[in-house]
Each structure stands twice: as structure tokens, then as C-alpha cells.
Amino acid sequence: MRDFSQGVEHLSINTATVKEQLALPAIIDACARRGIRAIDPWRDQVQAAGLQATARQLKDAGIGLSGYCRGGFFTASDAAGRRAALDDNRAAIDEAKTLSAPCLVLVVGALPGALQGSPTSKDISLARAHVYDGIAATLDYARGVGMPLAIEPLHPMQAADRACINTLEQALDMCDALDAGRTGMLGVALDVYHVWWDPKLASQIARAGADRLLAFHVCDWLIPTRDLLNDRGMMGDGIIDLKRLRGWVEAAGYTGFAEVEIFSNRWWSLPADETLDTCVARYQSTV
Amino acid sequence: MRDFSQGVEHLSINTATVKEQLALPAIIDACARRGIRAIDPWRDQVQAAGLQATARQLKDAGIGLSGYCRGGFFTASDAAGRRAALDDNRAAIDEAKTLSAPCLVLVVGALPGALQGSPTSKDISLARAHVYDGIAATLDYARGVGMPLAIEPLHPMQAADRACINTLEQALDMCDALDAGRTGMLGVALDVYHVWWDPKLASQIARAGADRLLAFHVCDWLIPTRDLLNDRGMMGDGIIDLKRLRGWVEAAGYTGFAEVEIFSNRWWSLPADETLDTCVARYQSTV
């Protein structure tokens, strides 16, 4: 297993981690000051800062991407909505390419209307079928551009409103169905927060292998957890056995970044420097 | 599929549903007034009302049990704690027998100390091994008494602090390992709240079959869900496709009760009659 205790060579910061404190240009500056070599920015932040300006700033700072957040949300109440989602995913792929991202992370969507508080269907099987079709169509475009797609299985507590792919096994089944040749163009973004509980996690990580493990996100599961979305913990503050999990991922051949992604009302309420310094310290001590 | 639209023949009330409004004797009376034929009481309620008094009241009211809540919590930081858990489970089995319960529901426990807010271990694999050993030992006793054990897989969002068995597949694997002969003494309590999201749910319900399906609990998943424990929805207020799910369970051979179990600050804040009347109405219209 790689030694993370010195430096920040394999650390990436998902920019959502300090999104409430800083705009993207300031996040990039703050990462550059710490010698951090990679970030994973969100589309709305990039749009606010400007795509070309962001690409230039990253190049000047010597910072690359560990992924681009995010595509997906393939489900909709009608065919027009699903077509619009495909258009939006193509745009996300083009942006990811401009920023030289290694992959586009997919939060695939779930019951139509649920995220807006008004689900129009209870049929999660149908949502999953629409997700399958959406990824298939998007993968065609992604192959042409050369932008790998990383399906992110989300925690089952987000199955209704955010993503109806909820286990690594399910994500890998979809990868095998759509990319049997393991071309490197379709894989998974593995976030410990979503998958730590899974009794099949070790075996499915081994199944995934380096071909499918396109991103590795870290944070922690707090006890108690007070909010289903925005109460993630800093690494070390919860109960996820992070080193064991990273060991499985590296044993499967993963050599990429450990990307810190923390949605947390608490860490958003602190000065960005404190949050980022803590990310660095815990990356070194705990991940 | 059975017709639930008339009467309450297959309805059971888990007494936690109105635990904040009424003590157990009053819950039994309220159910009897509605013609409800079964309840699933909790140990603390039975203890408060008296075991023998409860058995008498149930007999006089013509009300049976659909299960007894609960055994389990097999994990602990040390061997003495785990031995104490086994003693407690034997006591629960004896109580269940006195009340003529068809099964004892097991919430198996998770990381030691986590429920008290101070987890002493991050090793969920070890917790699962201790659960396995605990169920094995308890099953020996249960066989002697003739009290079936129903493992309840809990939602993955409760994997850290309440139960480290989190999918039906995992529960059934354990049943097969401990009761390969499908003797009827070990099975599952299937609560839609915990399992609705599972992409393997239909196939695992079919695998379970009537031998393993010892209880069927209903409520609903709300959008948004504001609390990980006490924000369950009344049937019909959320996004679980209840009739489809009951269809799978009945196709697998289940002929028992549909037990309403709702942990909800909202439904606890209303008059018990209103909560119970709504349970009956939704059982008829939505389950």
C-alpha cells in the first residue's frame, strides 16, 4: 500500500468540500499553496468561473483533475426530459475534455421528480432501465471523444431521489453489460461513504480491478448521522475503516488519487483554510 | 394476491407505531375495537404491562402475535458482553413463547458501542462474525423451545449502530449457513423500509420462499427523509411500490400478516386513534 504519511502526492480535493466558503478560482489557489496536485470540480463552479479561464488557471497552477462532477440524472418523466439529459451529458463530456479530466463522474438519477420533491413514479426498476439506456447512449458519445465514464453507486438512502445504482455489484453488472471488453471507457467512482457497509465490498472491489476503478473518494460516516446528505464526516471522525478499504482498492490495482469529498454543514461553516488543512492532515494520518 | 381492500384480516400493528401515545394494554384495546387480529409488541412495553397480564389480555381479546420485538444485539466489545447478549436473547425467546409469538425478530447489532455513541471498533467484518456466532448459539436454544428466529436486515444507513446485516441476500446466506435444512426455525423479517431499494430484492424474495419469510413489515419511504430513524412514512405517503412488493412476497408463498411498523415523530404526535385509523385505511387502500 502506498505511503500517504508524507506530502500530498496522491491527494485530490473535491471542490464541493469548500464550496460554501470559496469560489473555484480561490479553491484552486488554496490547493496550489498546499502543493495539492489534483482537484475534482463541479460543473456549476466551473460555469461560474468560466470554462476556458478554469482550464488556464489549472494549467498555470500545475493542477490536474481526478474527475469531473458530474454527469448523470438520466431519468425523467417523459422522453423529452430524457433526451434533454443526454444533451446535457454530452455537454458535460465536452467540458471534462476541455479540462483534461480522467473521467466524468455519473450520479445516475432515480425516481423522476423525486429530487424536486414530487416523484411522478414509484417504479425503480423502470428508472434503472432508463439509466441503462442513458448510459449506453452517453457511452457512445464518450467513446468518440475519449472521456471515460465513472458510475458512482450512491448509498441506498439516496436511492429514491439521487441515484438508483446503489451497490458496487450493481454498477459493475452494468459496466459488464455495456462494456464487456473492459475498454477503460466505463467504470466506477468508488466513494467510501456510499459503499463502506456493503458485505460484498471486498469481493466486488477485486472484481472491478484497475480497469473499472476510475476514482476513489474518501470521507467518513458519523455516529450519529444527522442529515442524509450534508452530514458527512472528516476522515477519522467516523467509523469507516479507511486504510483497510484503501488496501482493497490498491490490491485491485488502483494507482490514482484519494479524493476528499465532504458534504458537511459543519465543515462548510469553518474557514476554508481550516477545512483544507484538516483534509491534508487526515489524508496523511488516516486515509 | 390476497384482497386487502375489505376488513383487517391480514393486518397486524407493530406496537411501536403508537408507543408514544399509549401503553400496551391500551394499544391492545384499541386494536381489539377495530377487529385487528394481531400485533407485534416490544419487550419494554410487555415488561411495563407484565408478561402474564399481557398474555391474558391478548387471549381475552382474541388477538395473536405476528412476531415479538426483539432479540439480537449480539455484538459487544468483549466476550462477557456477548455472553450477556446470549442470556438476554434466551429470555426474549422465553417471553415470545409465553405470548405464543410465531417468531422472535432479531435486530442483530453492529459496531460495539456505536448505538451508545462511542464505537469501540471499526471492524464490521468482525461484528458480522460475532453476529453469526450469536445467532448460532441462540438458534440452538430456540430449536429446543420451538421459537423461530427472524433475522431483520436493516437499511444500510443503520449498519454502523443497529444491525450489520443489511441486505436480504446477506440474511439468507446466513440462514443457509446455519439452517441448511430449512427447518422453519430460522428465517427473515422483511421490512419494506429497509429493503425496497435493493436491486436484487425480487430474486432474493423468491429465493427466500415461504420457509424463510417469517414476517412482512410495511410503512413507506418519505421524500425528503429528515431523520435516519424516526421519519418513516405512512403507507402511501412515500415512494415504495407496496403492492408490487407484496406481490413478490405472496408469490414466494407468504401467507402471514402485513405488519405496520412506523417509527415517526409525526405519527407519534397525533392522537393514537387517528394514527391507527389511518393504518387501517392505508392497509386497505395501499398495501
Interface residues (C-beta under 8 A of the other chain):
Chain A: L111 A114 G117 P119 K122 D123 I124 R128 H155 P156 M157 A159 A160 D161 C164 I165 N166 T167 Q170 W196 W197 D198 P199 W221 I223 P224 T225 L228 I239 I240 D241
Chain B: L111 A114 G117 P119 K122 D123 I124 R128 H155 P156 M157 A159 A160 D161 C164 I165 N166 T167 Q170 W196 W197 D198 P199 W221 I223 P224 T225 L228 I239 I240 D241
